[in-house]
Amino acid sequence: MSQSHDPLSALGGRHAEHSEEGEGNWLVSYADMMTLLVGFFVILFSFSTVDQEKFEAAKISVVKEFGGLYEKPYEELGKRLEAEMNKYGLGNDVRIKVLPDGVEISFMGAVFFLSGSADLKPEAGSILNSIFPVIKNEKSDFDITIEGHTDDNPILTGAFRDNFELSSIRACRVLDRFLKEGFKKDKMTAVGYGDARPIVRNRDEQGVPMPANQSQNRRVVIKLKQKSDSPVR
């Protein structure tokens, strides 16, 4: 017995089959396009750098929005360094600032050097010896920058050409102690700013020196930072 064929039914079947095939092609093309777009944005992001301060500000906002407790990434390191410094009773002569990408330690006045001298004081060596283990125990592999700063009093001896030279040599003296302690040379930088970057005014309106302010401007700053061009961690 021969099987009857309905032309309309056969046409409808072919139409349905054709429709399904067309839908599948469209979905494949759409998926390919989305994959390409995602890949494109990943490539763009890989070439970008992240503003750590803005990134941390965004994280703070999100955590607060959900009622969480935010703690800066290097808060604990800052606390450990502060605990070590408290042993020396330096008071305001040492300042520790926690940053989004690390920690900054400023030693003011004559904590490290006598006025006009580039020889590390014995107590400065003890202070450095106490912070070295704290830094080494930190999991982060920091880039370490040593900054030397002076007040605006001119150099009166022939030992140094000017304040730039004095501050540079002081920074190198501190850097040498880090190197002797085994810190990596390629992670260390020393720079002298002389009196070019005061944090307070050296003199009043009449040009009279303000010793208390000058003491603050004479400082050694140790910066422990992750690379600013590193991707998000």
C-alpha positions as CSV (number, residue, x, y, z in Angstrom):
1,M,0.0,0.0,0.0
2,S,1.5,3.3,-1.1
3,Q,1.9,6.0,1.4
4,S,0.1,9.3,0.6
5,H,2.0,12.5,0.6
6,D,0.5,15.8,1.5
7,P,2.2,18.5,-0.5
8,L,1.3,21.2,2.0
9,S,2.5,19.1,4.9
10,A,5.8,18.4,3.1
11,L,6.2,22.1,2.3
12,G,5.5,23.0,6.0
13,G,8.0,20.5,7.2
14,R,10.7,21.9,4.9
15,H,9.8,25.5,6.0
16,A,10.1,24.5,9.7
17,E,13.4,22.8,9.0
18,H,14.7,25.8,7.1
19,S,13.5,28.1,9.9
20,E,15.4,26.2,12.6
21,E,18.5,26.1,10.5
22,G,18.4,29.9,10.0
23,E,17.9,30.5,13.8
24,G,20.9,28.4,14.6
25,N,23.1,30.3,12.2
26,W,21.9,33.6,13.7
27,L,22.7,32.4,17.3
28,V,26.2,31.2,16.2
29,S,27.0,34.5,14.6
30,Y,25.8,36.4,17.7
31,A,27.8,34.2,20.0
32,D,30.9,34.7,17.8
33,M,30.4,38.5,17.9
34,M,30.1,38.5,21.7
35,T,33.2,36.4,22.0
36,L,35.1,38.8,19.8
37,L,33.9,41.8,21.8
38,V,34.9,40.2,25.1
39,G,38.3,39.4,23.7
40,F,38.7,42.9,22.5
41,F,37.9,44.4,25.9
42,V,40.3,42.0,27.6
43,I,43.1,43.1,25.3
44,L,42.2,46.8,26.0
45,F,42.3,46.1,29.7
46,S,45.6,44.3,29.5
47,F,47.2,47.5,28.0
48,S,45.6,49.8,30.6
49,T,46.8,50.8,34.0
50,V,44.8,51.1,37.2
51,D,44.6,54.2,39.3
52,Q,45.0,52.5,42.7
53,E,43.5,55.4,44.7
54,K,40.3,55.5,42.5
55,F,40.1,51.7,42.6
56,E,40.4,51.6,46.4
57,A,37.8,54.4,46.6
58,A,35.4,52.3,44.5
59,K,36.0,49.3,46.7
60,I,35.3,51.3,49.8
61,S,32.0,52.6,48.3
62,V,30.9,49.0,47.4
63,V,31.8,47.6,50.9
64,K,30.0,50.4,52.7
65,E,26.9,50.0,50.4
66,F,26.6,46.4,51.6
67,G,27.3,47.2,55.2
68,G,30.8,45.5,55.3
69,L,33.9,46.6,57.1
70,Y,36.7,47.9,54.8
71,E,40.3,47.7,55.7
72,K,43.1,49.2,53.6
73,P,45.3,46.5,52.0
74,Y,48.4,47.6,53.9
75,E,46.8,48.6,57.2
76,E,48.3,45.8,59.1
77,L,51.8,46.5,57.8
78,G,51.4,50.1,58.9
79,K,50.4,49.0,62.3
80,R,53.4,46.7,62.7
81,L,55.7,49.4,61.6
82,E,54.1,51.9,64.0
83,A,54.5,49.4,66.8
84,E,58.2,49.1,66.1
85,M,58.6,52.9,66.0
86,N,56.8,53.4,69.3
87,K,59.7,51.5,71.0
88,Y,61.9,54.5,70.2
89,G,59.6,57.2,71.6
90,L,60.0,59.3,68.4
91,G,56.6,60.9,68.7
92,N,55.9,63.2,65.8
93,D,59.4,62.7,64.4
94,V,58.2,59.6,62.6
95,R,55.1,59.5,60.5
96,I,53.6,56.4,58.9
97,K,51.1,56.8,56.1
98,V,49.1,53.9,54.7
99,L,48.5,54.2,50.9
100,P,46.4,52.2,48.5
101,D,49.5,50.7,47.1
102,G,51.8,50.5,50.1
103,V,53.2,52.4,53.1
104,E,55.2,55.6,53.4
105,I,57.5,56.2,56.5
106,S,58.9,59.7,57.1
107,F,61.7,60.4,59.6
108,M,61.7,64.1,60.4
109,G,64.4,66.4,61.6
110,A,67.6,64.9,63.0
111,V,66.3,61.3,63.5
112,F,68.7,60.0,60.9
113,F,71.3,62.8,60.3
114,L,72.7,65.7,62.1
115,S,72.3,69.1,60.4
116,G,74.7,69.4,57.4
117,S,75.9,65.8,57.8
118,A,75.5,62.7,55.6
119,D,76.6,60.2,58.3
120,L,73.9,58.0,59.6
121,K,73.5,58.3,63.4
122,P,73.9,55.1,65.4
123,E,70.3,55.2,66.6
124,A,69.3,55.5,62.9
125,G,70.9,52.1,62.3
126,S,69.0,50.6,65.2
127,I,65.7,52.0,63.8
128,L,66.4,50.5,60.4
129,N,67.3,47.2,61.8
130,S,63.9,47.0,63.6
131,I,61.9,47.7,60.4
132,F,63.8,45.4,58.1
133,P,62.2,42.2,59.4
134,V,58.7,43.8,59.3
135,I,59.2,44.6,55.6
136,K,60.7,41.2,54.8
137,N,57.8,39.4,56.4
138,E,55.4,41.2,54.2
139,K,54.2,39.0,51.3
140,S,54.2,41.9,48.8
141,D,57.4,42.4,46.9
142,F,57.7,46.2,47.2
143,D,59.6,48.7,45.1
144,I,61.4,50.7,47.7
145,T,62.2,54.4,47.2
146,I,64.4,56.4,49.6
147,E,63.9,60.1,49.4
148,G,66.2,62.7,51.0
149,H,64.9,66.2,51.8
150,T,66.5,69.3,53.3
151,D,65.4,72.7,54.5
152,D,66.4,75.8,52.5
153,N,69.4,76.8,54.6
154,P,72.4,77.0,52.3
155,I,75.4,74.7,52.7
156,L,78.1,76.5,54.5
157,T,80.8,73.9,54.5
158,G,82.8,72.6,51.5
159,A,81.7,69.0,52.1
160,F,78.7,69.3,49.7
161,R,78.0,71.5,46.7
162,D,74.4,72.2,47.6
163,N,71.3,70.8,49.3
164,F,70.6,68.5,46.3
165,E,73.9,66.8,46.7
166,L,73.5,66.5,50.5
167,S,70.0,65.0,50.3
168,S,71.0,62.6,47.5
169,I,74.0,61.3,49.5
170,R,71.8,60.9,52.6
171,A,69.3,58.9,50.6
172,C,72.1,56.7,49.3
173,R,73.4,56.1,52.8
174,V,70.0,54.7,53.8
175,L,69.7,52.7,50.6
176,D,73.1,51.1,51.4
177,R,71.7,49.7,54.7
178,F,68.9,48.1,52.8
179,L,71.3,46.5,50.3
180,K,73.5,45.2,53.1
181,E,70.4,43.6,54.6
182,G,69.8,41.7,51.4
183,F,67.1,43.7,49.7
184,K,67.1,43.4,45.9
185,K,69.1,46.0,44.1
186,D,66.6,46.2,41.2
187,K,63.8,47.1,43.6
188,M,65.7,50.0,45.2
189,T,65.8,53.7,44.3
190,A,67.5,56.7,46.0
191,V,66.6,60.2,45.1
192,G,67.5,63.6,46.6
193,Y,65.1,66.5,46.4
194,G,67.1,69.1,48.3
195,D,64.8,71.8,49.5
196,A,62.6,71.6,46.4
197,R,59.7,69.8,48.1
198,P,59.0,71.3,51.5
199,I,55.9,70.1,53.3
200,V,55.6,73.4,55.2
201,R,57.1,76.9,54.7
202,N,60.7,77.3,55.7
203,R,60.4,81.1,56.3
204,D,57.7,83.6,57.3
205,E,56.5,86.6,55.3
206,Q,59.6,88.6,56.1
207,G,61.9,85.8,55.0
208,V,62.9,84.9,58.6
209,P,63.7,81.2,59.1
210,M,61.1,79.2,61.1
211,P,63.2,76.5,62.8
212,A,60.2,74.3,63.7
213,N,59.1,74.2,60.1
214,Q,62.6,73.7,58.8
215,S,63.0,70.7,61.1
216,Q,59.9,69.1,59.4
217,N,61.3,69.7,55.9
218,R,64.6,68.0,56.8
219,R,63.4,64.4,56.5
220,V,64.1,61.0,55.0
221,V,61.1,59.3,53.4
222,I,61.0,55.5,52.8
223,K,58.3,54.5,50.4
224,L,57.2,50.9,50.0
225,K,55.0,50.6,47.0
226,Q,53.6,48.1,44.5
227,K,54.4,49.0,40.9
228,S,51.9,51.7,39.8
229,D,51.6,50.0,36.3
230,S,50.7,46.6,37.7
231,P,47.3,45.2,36.8
232,V,44.6,44.8,39.4
233,R,45.4,42.2,42.0
